[in-house]
Amino acid sequence: MSHLDKRLDSLGNRLRHLRKEVHRLTLEQLARQTGISRANLSRIEKGEVSPTADTLITLANFFGVSLDWLVLGEEKGVSASTVRETSHFYTWMEELDEKEMTEVQLFVDFLKYRRKKTNPRPKN
C-alpha cells in the first residue's frame, strides 16, 4: 500500500486529507464554514464516532466529493445531492398514513405503466 493509499484508508483520514492538505483548513475553520462542531469533526477524523447522514452530506457537498469517495474511498457515482433528495423523499413518506401510502403506490404504478406504454423497449 502506497503512502497516499494508507493516508486515505478510512473516512477520518480522507476527511483530514481534504481539510488539511487539499483545502488547508483548520478544524475551527471547517467547523465555522460547515456548521459542524469542531469536537465532532475531530472525533470523526479520529474514527471515534460515525457521522450522521446529514453530516456526511454536508461534508461531501462542502468539499465537492461524492459520498462514495468520502465514506468508502471509491467512486460509484452517487452524489450527495442524490442522497439528500432520497432522504427527503423517505422523510415525506414517513409522514403519510396507510391510505396515503397506498395512493402513492398506485400513482407510481400508473407512472411506470404510462412510461412503458409510451416508451416500449425494442425486442431483440
N, C-alpha and C positions, 0 to 999 in steps of 0.2 A: 504494500500500500504506500503510495507516494505521500509526501508531507502534506500536500493540498488535500488529498483524499482523506487523510486522518483528521485534518482540521475541519472537514465538512461532514464527518461521520455521524453527527447527531443534530437534532433540531437546535439544541442550545449552541452548538458550535457553528452551525450555519447562521443563526441569528447574530452571534458575536462577530462572525466574519463580515456579515453585511453591515453591521453597526460600526465596527472599528475600522476595518480595512477598506471597505467599499465606500461608505458614506462618512467616515471619520467623525463619528458622533460619540459623545459620552452617554452613559446611561441616563443622566439627567436631561440631556438634550433630547434623546429619543422619547423619554417619558413626557416631556413638555409637548413635543410635536405629535404624539400619538394618543395622549390621554391615558396611557397605561402607567401604573405606578412604577417608580424606579425599583422598588423592592421586588415587585412581581417580575419585572424584566430580568433582574439579577437572578432570581430563583429559576426562571425559565432557562436562562443561559447556563446555569449550573446543573440543570436537569433535576432540580429539586421538586418542581411542580410541573404538571401538564397544563398547558394553556387551554382556555375555553375556545370554542369555535369562533366566537366574536373577536377574541384577541388574535387568533391566527389570521383571520380575515383582515383585521386592521393592519397587522404587520406585513402581510403579503402585499396588500394594496400600497402601503407606505413605501416599501422597498421595490415595488414593481416586479415581484416574482410570483410564480404560481404557488398555490397551496401545496401541490405535489412536491415541488422542489423544496419548499420550506420544511414540510413535515417529513418527507421521505428521502429527499436528496436526489430525486429524479423527476423528469418531466413526463407527464401523462396527458397534459392538455386541459386540465380542469382549472379554470381561473377562479380567483377569489370572488369576482362578481357573480359567477355562476353559482357558487356555493351560497353566497348571500341571498340571491334570488330564490334558490331552492329552500333555504331555511325559512325565508319569509312565507313561502307557499305552505310549508308544514305548520307554521305558526297560525296562519289563517285557517287551515283545515282543522286544527285542534279546537277552534272556536265554534265549529259547526256542530249542530245536533245530528242525530242519526238520519232523520228525514232529509236534511240538507245535504248530508254526505251522499245519500242515495241519489239525490238530484244531480249533484256534481258528477257522480259516476255515470249516470245516464247521459249527461251532456258530453262528457269525454267520449263515451261510446259512440254518440252521434257524430262528433267531430272526426273520429277515426273512420267511421263508416263513410262519411261525406268525402274525406280525403281519398279513401280507397276508390270510391266511385268516380271522382274527378281526375285522379292520377293513378290509373291502374298500372300495375307493374307488367312490363312486357314478359311474355312467355318465352322460355329458352328453346 
